[in-house]
Amino acid sequence: MPIFQTKIKSSYNMEEMWNNRYANKAYAYGTDPNKFFKDSIQRFALSGDLLLPAEGEGRNAVYAAMHGFNVTAFDISIEGKKKALALANKHKVSIQYELGLLPELNLNNEQFDAAALIFAHFPVPLLSDYHNRIANLIKPEGYIILEGFSKSHLPLREANPAVGGPNNLEMLFSKEGIEKDFPRFEVLELTETEVTLDEGEFHQGTGSVIRFIGKKR
């Protein structure tokens, strides 16, 4: 099967899964922002135009909008978009939320001051390509913030499925993989650590994560 068709097929399979998860009334990962994301934007006093890939139900997008960011988010799940816009309406803020695959979206290179990939585990055929595209969308001196499950996470997931995360090793992150995917970024932080997650129903317990903050050269 051609690579492009493989990528499209993978995205459709994921779309159905996420629509099923987000169709419930409860927010799958809660409505509070991810702690690493929140701490990072405060730590580096970030502002301006922010991109949030794979944003799901909007918890980070709404928090950022409440703190003055111009937020653009995208996801493949229409159910996630509906809940994100409802959460934004509840908090009386505005976010731009695009639906679809990244290459299909009308985004410009060097458009954003920062991007935050929070547990954005794209299908394997898309992963490095998406990271490269997102890097191109960041302005010089702009930032990438990333937190996602590491390749050491699988035993923790097997012991406690409630902690969540992909069960496909190739979809999980390593420090070496992050450095390879973001070569144009100065590494301000790149660590692998265990954290206790308490984010809605699907992130409960101890997980192993990669945390990355990079500044575009």
PyMOL commands that set and color helices and strands:
alter all, ss='L'
color gray80, all
select helices_A, chain A and resi 3-22+35-43+59-66+78-90+102-104+127-137+154-159+161-163+169-171+175-181
alter helices_A, ss='H'
color red, helices_A
select strands_A, chain A and resi 49-53+70-75+96-99+112-118+138-149+185-199+203-216
alter strands_A, ss='S'
color yellow, strands_A
deselect
rebuild
show_as cartoon
